[in-house]
Amino acid sequence: MIRFLTGNTEAQIGSGFRPCTATAQLYEFPEHEPWLRFLDARGLGEPGYDPADDLAICAAQSHALLLCVRLDDPEQSSLLSALKEIKKSSYINKLLVLHTAKNQIVNTQDQCAAQAYQQQQIEQIWGKPIPQVQLELADPADPEGGDELLQHLVQLLPDAAQLSQKHQHKLAEQQLFLQHQKRIRRYATIAAATDTLPAVGFISVPALQAAMLKQLASAYQLQWRRRDLSAFVGTLGAGLGIQYASHLGLRQLVKLLPVYGPTLGSASAAAISFATTYAIGRVACQYLYYQQQEQPLSPEALQQLYRQALTRIHAEKAHETTHSTTPQ
């Protein structure tokens, strides 16, 4: 079940004839920025194992309890005893019963009778109806009843479901950006090249950035109207817009200075134009994706992404410069 829900192949699957979870195991999802944690307890009823400490730890940390019950095993006294202790703690009030191993019972009527019996015992202890799912885990990649399990988990943990949706959007947005990254770099390179000439960049760089935004919008099957462009710039924040305009005008003036102006001004102008064009393109991809999905996106998130993109490009260019001037 954990493999199905998280994709974590390290979750050990036993044979059913002997215990494979020697201690309570922790699985986090997603691995790098987790918002959901599974605590896999040891099998109840193992000889010489007292589950009291593990149950206390799990109950104190958990928001929901998944009870896994084999339909072909009517002896569930250990699970029922554990459930009594968990109820006494009053920490957990969200439960879901997973009835597994239905294929071990050939007759359909016997399957239904076994499930009704197991469910009745559990609800009798808990004191109220509990949602249930029939789950066949022979294939962890595509278990029978897996979709129904996911639907119940969404109802059981709505906050986690919302975070899951955000995570999926984040991954999808990043994948789409990678498809457009070469195009953005191409525009950034041209903008940098034209901004080496005095006064030319003042016209060429904004024009190239506008053309890039138009192409990106077309790729996302959207259109940049004047009010859309204003909304995008407004989302980035007035501070960033003023800063950008100031840099653009200042570097044009620097290029007009005698002697050192054309050399130093052109070099810095090219670097700034490349970085700002790339950063605008990166932010535009995220903005357009969430517009396309009709999902909310905070201005703070876009502004942070803009700064991250600028920092990344500056670091990349600094590394290239250091690399090229290293004595051999």
PyMOL commands that set and color helices and strands:
alter all, ss='L'
color gray80, all
select helices_A, chain A and resi 2-6+52-61+77-89+102-104+108-126+146-156+158-194+201-219+226-236+238-255+261-293+299-324
alter helices_A, ss='H'
color red, helices_A
select strands_A, chain A and resi 25-29+36-40+65-70+95-100+132-134
alter strands_A, ss='S'
color yellow, strands_A
deselect
rebuild
show_as cartoon
